[in-house]
Amino acid sequence: MASVSAPSQTAPASTAPLQRGIVKMVLSGCAIIVRGQPRGGPPPERQINLSNIRAGAMARRAAQGQSDAKDTPDEPWAFQAREFLRKKLIGKEVCFTVEIKTALGREYGMVYLGKDTTGENIAESLVNEGLATVRREGIRGNNPDQARLCELEDQSKSSKKGMWSEGGGAHTIRDVKYTIENPRNFVDSLHQKPINAIIEHVRDGSVVRALLLPDYYLVTVMLSGVKCPTFKREGDGTESPEPFAAEAKFFTESRLLQRDVQIILESCPNQIILGTILHPNGNITELLLKEGFARCVDWSMAVYTQGAEKLRAAERSAKERKVRIWKDYVAPTANLDQKDRQFVAKVMQVVNADAMVVKLNSGEYKTIHLSSIRPPRTDGENKDKDKRFRPLYDIPYMFEAREFLRKKLIGKKVNVTVDYIRAATGPGEGTPAFAERTCATVTIGGINIAEALVSKGLATVIKYRQDDDQRSSHYDELLAAEARAIKNGKGLHSKKEVPIHRVADISGETQKAKQFLPFLQRAGRSEAVVEYVFSGSRLKLYMPKETCLITFLLAGIECPRSSRNMPGGMQVAEPFSDEAMLFTKELVLCFLFLVSF
């Protein structure tokens, strides 16, 4: 590409003062936006139109809401002129003079690359490359700058450069695609491969408009995993920024606007395209978080392909430094010692799909709830009012979830990391009271049990408010596991008919038990799971093959009775009853045994 050497350029004849700025944006081949240096906020900016030349008009989308309006295509060589300036000027310092200011406020002048007029004259470079024409109708013979432009245009014509080449320039007109018929299929077709793009507009710190190359799709992309403060549109049409919205927008603009980038389009929920922008100088998503311009967003974090833990770490850094949106952040108080936060324990009982009782090395028993997951729940109320509701068997997938935990954990030593203590809550309207809960991440053999449950569709992930830090230390992995389970239709997310467990409970009915006993005796030894221990010698068993619940007494012995509720009040426990019951619990509770009658 030919260039204009500095010695051949002359300073403008006018006495207009020389001004400086940074090129923020190139609107076309003959118009740019320059800004000042930021001082305590986004700097002022102004549009400068190049004097004495004209470049082709860029494509423009039709006004929305007007049925008869049509999109305006590029004029020949318009995009090439814009690209010539974009690659040369974006983010660079220029100096300029304003020669004319119209009644409407439009400013026309000369622009030079660099700090003074010895730099490259931008208008001359455009004309020299055949990317702009000279407005000869306003030429004054005594103006050397204008004469130089005419001379360069004549040379460009004779050399058949740019718009003066043969063919008319129809091949330079883009086919800009403003809409995508099926965004989800479009995103899936790219298979999360980086695609070249130019950032054409920054709506706010985390939402941009990008031109995808080489097919010229103009798409709106929301950064995966984060959200910046936004601009709220008021009733009168004006926009009011949330705190730090303008600063976040400038942060992204100054780094990405009209830069060449690569974009990974990662997902498209509800017609919203989520993606990650890759730039040689860094990851804008992480930078926004680190500088306190954005917060992590759980719902889109699961699709982020560059490592969600990096985003959490960046946000954590901003919180610790209390920068910008975190200036009033108060960290939750850590009320646990390290020995109480991480420990090894033996699983003694699986209570349900998200809770278990463990035995510490000290001999103490502790109930642990798996962090950030919710066990299967029933839809609505129990329809059969005459039938006793048994959550383990009547809630779809509750039994499968409990069995998964029982088979994997019972009697095994696990690693427990306490994530948070959920305070006790009183009963509210339509909600029961909850005692204080210790919520933890439980692992065995390097496997996160909560993540395994969620990935099989046997539990769901709790969705928190953005300002709620009480969550699993592996929350992003849980979200990713849930996304996989939903995609593969596992468990709770399956479209198949839910499994039904018809379990006959004969534990409290003497007549039924007598009728059932001969069948059990003829069967010989049968498999049974100890569901509950009433005392050292009195158990409640679930028999998988017979699908029934029975009360089982150990033959030949009788242990002291534990305390229990009676019609006349609480019956006092007999001596050593608690010790006997604990002894039996440790040996058999939740284990699978062979029993004979």
FENMO-V417228 format. One record per residue. N is the residue number from 1. PSI is psi in whole degrees, 0 to 359 (999 if undefined). D_CENTER is the distance of its C-alpha to the mean C-alpha in Angstrom with 2 decimals. Layout:
n-><N	N>
psi-><PSI	PSI>
d_center-><D_CENTER	D_CENTER>
This chain:
n-><1	2	3	4	5	6	7	8	9	10	11	12	13	14	15	16	17	18	19	20	21	22	23	24	25	26	27	28	29	30	31	32	33	34	35	36	37	38	39	40	41	42	43	44	45	46	47	48	49	50	51	52	53	54	55	56	57	58	59	60	61	62	63	64	65	66	67	68	69	70	71	72	73	74	75	76	77	78	79	80	81	82	83	84	85	86	87	88	89	90	91	92	93	94	95	96	97	98	99	100	101	102	103	104	105	106	107	108	109	110	111	112	113	114	115	116	117	118	119	120	121	122	123	124	125	126	127	128	129	130	131	132	133	134	135	136	137	138	139	140	141	142	143	144	145	146	147	148	149	150	151	152	153	154	155	156	157	158	159	160	161	162	163	164	165	166	167	168	169	170	171	172	173	174	175	176	177	178	179	180	181	182	183	184	185	186	187	188	189	190	191	192	193	194	195	196	197	198	199	200	201	202	203	204	205	206	207	208	209	210	211	212	213	214	215	216	217	218	219	220	221	222	223	224	225	226	227	228	229	230	231	232	233	234	235	236	237	238	239	240	241	242	243	244	245	246	247	248	249	250	251	252	253	254	255	256	257	258	259	260	261	262	263	264	265	266	267	268	269	270	271	272	273	274	275	276	277	278	279	280	281	282	283	284	285	286	287	288	289	290	291	292	293	294	295	296	297	298	299	300	301	302	303	304	305	306	307	308	309	310	311	312	313	314	315	316	317	318	319	320	321	322	323	324	325	326	327	328	329	330	331	332	333	334	335	336	337	338	339	340	341	342	343	344	345	346	347	348	349	350	351	352	353	354	355	356	357	358	359	360	361	362	363	364	365	366	367	368	369	370	371	372	373	374	375	376	377	378	379	380	381	382	383	384	385	386	387	388	389	390	391	392	393	394	395	396	397	398	399	400	401	402	403	404	405	406	407	408	409	410	411	412	413	414	415	416	417	418	419	420	421	422	423	424	425	426	427	428	429	430	431	432	433	434	435	436	437	438	439	440	441	442	443	444	445	446	447	448	449	450	451	452	453	454	455	456	457	458	459	460	461	462	463	464	465	466	467	468	469	470	471	472	473	474	475	476	477	478	479	480	481	482	483	484	485	486	487	488	489	490	491	492	493	494	495	496	497	498	499	500	501	502	503	504	505	506	507	508	509	510	511	512	513	514	515	516	517	518	519	520	521	522	523	524	525	526	527	528	529	530	531	532	533	534	535	536	537	538	539	540	541	542	543	544	545	546	547	548	549	550	551	552	553	554	555	556	557	558	559	560	561	562	563	564	565	566	567	568	569	570	571	572	573	574	575	576	577	578	579	580	581	582	583	584	585	586	587	588	589	590	591	592	593	594	595	596	597>
psi-><129	148	159	124	152	319	331	350	147	153	153	144	336	161	19	138	147	130	159	156	175	134	116	319	146	113	322	187	354	18	133	162	126	151	163	190	138	134	94	14	178	137	163	157	161	154	132	125	135	130	145	4	164	130	163	150	140	158	147	136	147	149	133	142	354	109	329	357	146	152	142	122	170	146	153	135	7	313	321	322	317	316	323	314	321	312	334	328	331	126	358	155	135	161	151	158	143	112	325	138	118	172	334	0	2	135	133	139	189	140	134	139	122	194	347	181	1	349	178	130	114	319	317	321	319	313	320	329	2	28	0	154	156	134	90	345	338	13	135	131	334	8	108	328	315	321	322	320	317	319	316	323	319	320	319	321	315	330	356	49	149	237	347	1	165	150	344	349	15	330	349	357	123	155	86	128	109	339	153	126	315	89	322	315	323	313	316	327	339	346	36	31	142	136	137	143	163	129	113	336	145	111	313	185	334	8	125	163	123	143	111	132	150	9	359	45	128	108	151	129	129	132	129	137	353	165	131	161	146	178	118	132	123	173	330	7	348	160	133	124	142	163	130	10	314	320	319	319	315	323	315	317	313	345	332	334	123	25	155	124	175	141	134	112	116	329	169	70	134	42	12	119	121	139	172	132	124	129	144	332	0	175	114	329	312	321	319	318	314	326	5	24	353	164	154	143	118	320	333	356	328	335	355	126	354	13	97	331	331	322	316	319	320	318	320	321	317	322	316	325	352	51	140	248	347	17	333	17	135	117	143	141	132	110	19	139	163	322	333	343	325	129	165	136	162	131	119	332	139	111	308	203	352	12	148	159	128	156	122	167	335	352	353	146	142	135	127	133	137	131	138	16	157	128	167	144	157	149	111	196	167	119	326	97	334	346	133	131	124	98	319	324	335	339	123	131	0	317	317	321	315	317	324	314	318	312	329	331	331	129	359	156	135	160	127	127	112	122	320	161	118	122	154	145	145	167	140	187	109	2	138	168	148	136	168	138	136	115	129	162	125	126	150	124	31	2	127	113	319	318	320	318	312	320	335	2	25	3	162	162	134	133	124	162	152	332	9	109	354	92	173	145	351	39	321	324	325	316	319	320	320	321	320	319	320	316	322	0	44	142	241	337	5	148	354	167	137	146	141	131	106	96	123	121	103	17	335	11	106	315	314	322	319	321	329	335	315	323	320	323	320	331	344	229	136	150	143	147	130	111	329	147	112	322	185	334	5	120	161	125	145	127	104	316	319	352	58	160	131	157	131	129	133	125	138	353	163	127	159	145	141	168	146	158	130	161	328	3	190	127	130	142	143	156	139	9	318	320	319	317	318	321	313	319	313	331	322	340	127	3	158	127	165	128	152	155	999>
d_center-><43.85	46.71	46.25	48.45	49.98	50.10	53.91	54.28	52.13	53.78	52.59	52.43	55.81	54.56	54.52	51.01	49.25	46.75	43.17	40.09	36.35	33.17	32.26	28.95	29.17	31.70	32.34	35.04	37.80	39.72	37.27	34.82	32.99	33.72	32.38	33.78	32.54	30.03	31.84	29.91	27.58	27.06	30.49	32.72	32.85	35.45	36.17	39.03	40.82	42.98	46.68	49.09	46.71	44.64	41.78	40.50	38.14	34.54	33.21	32.13	30.42	32.59	32.18	30.10	32.25	35.42	36.42	39.06	37.02	36.27	33.99	35.94	35.83	36.24	39.77	41.06	39.91	37.67	34.41	36.31	37.66	34.26	32.90	36.01	35.34	31.57	32.01	34.93	33.83	30.10	29.57	33.29	35.95	38.61	41.72	43.07	45.95	45.96	49.19	48.82	46.96	47.44	48.06	44.52	43.15	42.33	43.08	44.67	45.42	45.50	42.53	43.01	40.56	40.95	42.58	45.91	47.81	48.73	45.29	44.57	45.44	42.48	44.59	47.17	44.63	43.29	46.84	47.89	45.18	46.18	42.90	44.55	47.95	50.27	51.25	55.00	56.16	55.59	56.93	59.56	61.95	62.11	58.36	57.75	53.94	54.43	57.15	54.89	52.23	54.94	56.20	52.76	52.23	55.61	54.75	51.44	53.33	55.93	53.32	51.45	48.09	44.98	45.99	49.62	49.09	50.52	48.58	47.44	43.76	42.47	40.43	38.44	37.03	33.41	32.25	29.13	26.93	25.27	23.95	22.67	24.28	21.64	18.26	16.81	19.90	19.72	16.26	17.41	20.67	19.25	18.05	15.30	18.22	18.22	20.04	22.12	21.44	22.67	20.61	22.93	21.45	18.99	18.30	16.49	14.82	11.46	13.08	15.84	18.49	19.29	22.46	21.94	25.01	27.55	27.33	26.42	23.57	22.33	18.74	16.19	12.87	9.76	7.96	4.66	2.56	5.80	8.56	12.23	15.32	16.65	20.16	21.52	24.21	27.34	30.03	32.26	29.73	29.06	25.69	25.20	22.55	20.61	21.43	20.41	19.08	21.95	21.57	17.88	18.92	21.89	19.99	17.99	21.17	23.42	21.46	20.26	22.36	24.65	23.85	23.83	20.45	18.81	15.63	13.76	12.76	10.28	10.12	11.80	11.30	14.09	15.25	12.21	11.77	8.47	9.61	10.40	13.76	16.28	19.31	22.28	22.07	18.60	14.84	14.17	10.56	12.20	15.21	13.76	12.46	15.77	17.86	16.51	15.44	11.80	9.97	6.81	4.83	5.04	5.08	2.41	2.34	5.55	6.29	6.17	9.97	11.31	10.94	8.32	11.57	12.29	9.53	10.78	14.23	13.95	12.92	15.69	18.08	17.69	18.27	21.28	22.71	22.05	21.33	20.69	18.28	18.99	22.74	23.55	21.27	23.28	22.25	22.99	26.41	26.81	29.72	30.00	32.00	30.69	33.07	31.70	28.05	28.53	31.35	32.73	34.07	35.71	34.33	37.22	35.83	32.83	32.78	30.22	26.90	25.12	28.10	30.84	33.84	34.29	37.38	37.12	39.56	41.47	42.18	40.09	38.03	34.52	32.17	28.57	25.61	22.56	19.60	16.78	18.17	20.41	23.45	24.59	25.99	28.76	28.50	30.91	34.13	36.62	38.64	41.71	43.03	45.96	43.90	42.49	38.70	37.59	33.80	33.89	35.60	34.89	31.07	29.68	28.24	29.05	32.00	30.13	27.49	30.34	32.28	29.44	29.29	33.08	33.87	31.39	32.02	35.32	37.75	35.36	34.30	30.60	28.58	27.15	24.71	24.61	21.23	22.56	25.54	24.99	27.92	30.42	30.20	33.14	33.51	32.25	32.84	31.80	30.05	31.90	32.38	30.53	32.07	30.32	27.93	27.12	23.62	23.11	21.65	24.52	25.04	28.06	28.82	25.40	23.73	21.27	22.97	20.16	17.92	21.02	21.62	18.21	18.40	21.82	20.74	22.94	20.51	17.30	14.50	15.07	12.59	13.23	13.72	11.61	14.89	15.71	15.87	17.91	15.79	16.09	16.12	14.41	11.78	9.03	11.97	12.81	9.66	10.26	13.89	13.55	11.91	14.91	17.30	16.48	16.83	20.06	21.41	22.16	23.97	22.77	20.89	24.10	26.10	29.28	31.61	30.68	33.03	35.83	37.70	41.20	42.41	45.89	46.22	49.88	49.48	51.14	53.60	56.87	58.33	55.35	55.24	58.94	58.44	55.53	57.23	59.55	56.67	54.98	58.31	59.00	55.56	56.47	53.51	50.17	46.61	45.12	42.13	43.02	40.92	42.71	45.52	47.97	50.37	51.51	53.20	51.53	48.26	46.17	45.37	43.19	44.93	42.55	45.35	47.23	44.07	45.68	45.49	48.71	50.21	51.67	54.40	55.27	58.84	61.62	59.95	58.96	56.72	56.89	55.08	52.00	51.74	50.84	51.02	54.33	55.81	57.95	55.17	53.46	55.47	55.74	54.56	57.35	57.73	55.44	53.49	50.16	50.92	51.89	48.79	46.52	48.50	47.97	44.28	43.66	45.58	44.47	41.61	38.96	40.89	42.34	46.15	49.23	51.50	54.97	57.05>
